[in-house]
Amino acid sequence: MTRFTVLVAANDAHSSVRDAAVLAAETIAAHSVDDPGTTGPSTVIDLAELGPALLAARPGSDVADALARVAETDVLLVATPQAHGSYTGLLKVFLDRLPELGLGQAVAVPMAVVADLRTGRNTEDDLRVLLSDLGAWVVEPGLMLSESELAEPRSVIEAWADVAAQSLVQALAVSA
């Protein structure tokens, strides 16, 4: 069974970014994974729920468990809203706790939520570089949603999954 994990780096817990990320993971799983036991994310890690624990000198069990789940997953969908032209600080602080090549066993799917699609490409690009630097095989294309699409993201996610599923299938075949 393919293990899917959704990592959400929005500043608010249970946000619309999280809802869209879970939908994206379910949709791309349905488009790309032949295993009938895999229907989407088996784990959702909402970094806003970890809050100040991310900055503790020694990670508590909740942060350590989240890091272990991320390191052990097969497919990691990483969703972040645009923050100052790039991904959020929550994501950076969390991923900084992983060892070098800490995502070396994972296939990563980047998802960026941006204010304006015309100027948001750098967020998805920065996220792709971050994930590949940690050793992940990064699916192309990543998903980029505008903030206005968060209210009804299904059609955009479906269109993206139709294209990105083949890349995920190939990445999973290579990483197996």
C-alpha positions as CSV (number, residue, x, y, z in Angstrom):
1,M,0.0,0.0,0.0
2,T,1.3,3.5,-0.9
3,R,1.5,5.7,2.1
4,F,0.2,9.3,1.5
5,T,0.9,12.1,3.8
6,V,-0.4,15.7,3.5
7,L,1.8,18.4,5.2
8,V,0.0,21.7,5.5
9,A,1.9,24.8,6.3
10,A,-0.9,27.4,6.5
11,N,-0.8,29.7,9.5
12,D,-4.3,28.7,10.6
13,A,-5.3,25.2,11.7
14,H,-8.0,23.5,9.6
15,S,-7.7,26.1,6.9
16,S,-9.1,26.1,3.4
17,V,-5.5,25.3,2.2
18,R,-5.8,22.1,4.3
19,D,-9.1,21.2,2.7
20,A,-7.8,21.8,-0.8
21,A,-4.6,19.8,0.0
22,V,-6.6,16.8,1.2
23,L,-8.8,16.9,-1.9
24,A,-5.7,17.2,-4.1
25,A,-4.1,14.1,-2.4
26,E,-7.3,12.1,-2.7
27,T,-7.6,13.1,-6.4
28,I,-4.1,12.4,-7.5
29,A,-4.1,9.1,-5.6
30,A,-7.3,8.0,-7.4
31,H,-5.6,9.0,-10.7
32,S,-2.3,7.3,-10.2
33,V,-2.3,4.5,-7.6
34,D,-3.5,1.0,-8.7
35,D,-3.6,-0.3,-5.1
36,P,-7.3,-0.3,-4.1
37,G,-6.3,0.1,-0.5
38,T,-4.9,3.6,-1.2
39,T,-7.5,6.3,-1.6
40,G,-5.7,9.4,-0.4
41,P,-3.9,10.7,2.6
42,S,-3.4,8.3,5.4
43,T,-2.0,11.1,7.5
44,V,-2.6,14.9,7.6
45,I,-0.1,17.0,9.5
46,D,-1.3,20.5,10.1
47,L,1.8,22.5,11.2
48,A,-0.4,25.3,12.7
49,E,-1.6,22.7,15.2
50,L,2.0,22.2,16.3
51,G,2.5,26.0,16.7
52,P,5.2,27.0,19.2
53,A,6.3,23.4,19.7
54,L,8.1,23.7,16.4
55,L,10.5,26.3,17.9
56,A,11.4,24.3,21.1
57,A,15.0,23.5,21.5
58,R,14.1,19.8,21.7
59,P,11.1,18.6,19.8
60,G,8.3,17.2,21.8
61,S,6.7,13.9,21.0
62,D,4.1,15.6,18.7
63,V,6.8,17.2,16.5
64,A,9.0,14.1,16.6
65,D,6.0,12.0,15.5
66,A,5.2,14.4,12.7
67,L,8.8,14.3,11.5
68,A,8.9,10.5,11.6
69,R,5.6,10.3,9.6
70,V,7.1,12.6,7.0
71,A,10.3,10.7,6.8
72,E,8.5,7.4,6.4
73,T,5.9,8.3,3.8
74,D,5.9,7.2,0.2
75,V,4.1,10.3,-1.2
76,L,4.3,13.7,0.6
77,L,1.9,16.4,-0.6
78,V,3.3,19.7,0.8
79,A,0.8,22.6,0.8
80,T,1.8,26.1,1.6
81,P,0.2,29.5,1.0
82,Q,2.5,32.2,-0.4
83,A,4.2,34.2,2.3
84,H,6.4,37.1,1.4
85,G,6.9,35.7,-2.1
86,S,7.8,32.1,-1.0
87,Y,6.6,29.3,1.4
88,T,5.7,29.9,5.0
89,G,8.1,30.1,7.9
90,L,6.2,27.2,9.5
91,L,7.2,24.9,6.7
92,K,10.9,26.1,6.8
93,V,11.1,25.6,10.6
94,F,9.6,22.1,10.4
95,L,11.6,20.9,7.4
96,D,14.8,22.3,9.0
97,R,14.4,19.6,11.7
98,L,14.8,16.8,9.1
99,P,18.3,15.4,8.5
100,E,20.1,16.0,5.2
101,L,18.3,14.0,2.6
102,G,15.6,13.3,5.1
103,L,13.0,13.0,2.3
104,G,15.2,10.6,0.3
105,Q,12.5,7.9,0.4
106,A,9.6,10.1,-0.6
107,V,8.0,11.3,-3.7
108,A,7.0,15.0,-3.1
109,V,4.0,16.8,-4.6
110,P,4.3,20.6,-4.2
111,M,1.2,22.7,-3.8
112,A,1.2,26.5,-3.5
113,V,-1.7,28.8,-2.9
114,V,-0.9,32.2,-4.2
115,A,-2.6,35.6,-4.3
116,D,-2.1,36.0,-8.0
117,L,-1.2,33.3,-10.5
118,R,0.8,35.7,-12.6
119,T,3.3,36.3,-9.8
120,G,3.1,33.2,-7.8
121,R,5.3,30.9,-9.8
122,N,8.3,31.5,-7.6
123,T,6.5,30.0,-4.6
124,E,6.0,26.7,-6.3
125,D,9.6,26.9,-7.7
126,D,11.1,27.6,-4.2
127,L,9.0,24.7,-2.8
128,R,10.3,22.4,-5.5
129,V,13.9,23.3,-4.7
130,L,13.4,22.9,-1.0
131,L,11.9,19.4,-1.4
132,S,14.5,18.2,-3.9
133,D,17.3,19.5,-1.6
134,L,16.0,17.2,1.1
135,G,16.3,14.3,-1.3
136,A,12.7,13.9,-2.5
137,W,11.7,13.0,-6.1
138,V,9.5,16.0,-6.9
139,V,6.4,15.5,-9.1
140,E,5.9,17.8,-12.1
141,P,3.8,19.9,-12.5
142,G,3.1,21.0,-8.9
143,L,-0.3,22.3,-8.1
144,M,-0.7,26.0,-7.9
145,L,-4.1,27.5,-6.8
146,S,-5.1,31.1,-6.5
147,E,-6.7,32.2,-3.2
148,S,-9.9,32.8,-5.1
149,E,-9.9,29.1,-6.3
150,L,-9.9,27.8,-2.7
151,A,-13.7,28.2,-2.4
152,E,-14.3,25.7,-5.2
153,P,-11.0,24.0,-6.1
154,R,-12.3,20.7,-7.5
155,S,-12.2,21.5,-11.2
156,V,-8.6,22.9,-11.0
157,I,-7.4,20.0,-8.9
158,E,-9.0,17.5,-11.3
159,A,-7.4,19.1,-14.4
160,W,-4.0,19.2,-12.6
161,A,-4.3,15.5,-11.4
162,D,-5.0,14.4,-15.0
163,V,-1.6,15.8,-16.0
164,A,0.5,15.2,-12.8
165,A,-0.7,11.6,-12.2
166,Q,1.7,10.2,-14.9
167,S,4.6,11.9,-13.2
168,L,3.6,10.4,-9.9
169,V,3.2,6.9,-11.4
170,Q,6.7,7.2,-12.9
171,A,8.2,8.5,-9.7
172,L,6.7,5.7,-7.6
173,A,7.9,3.1,-10.0
174,V,11.5,4.4,-9.8
175,S,11.4,4.8,-6.0
176,A,10.0,1.3,-5.3
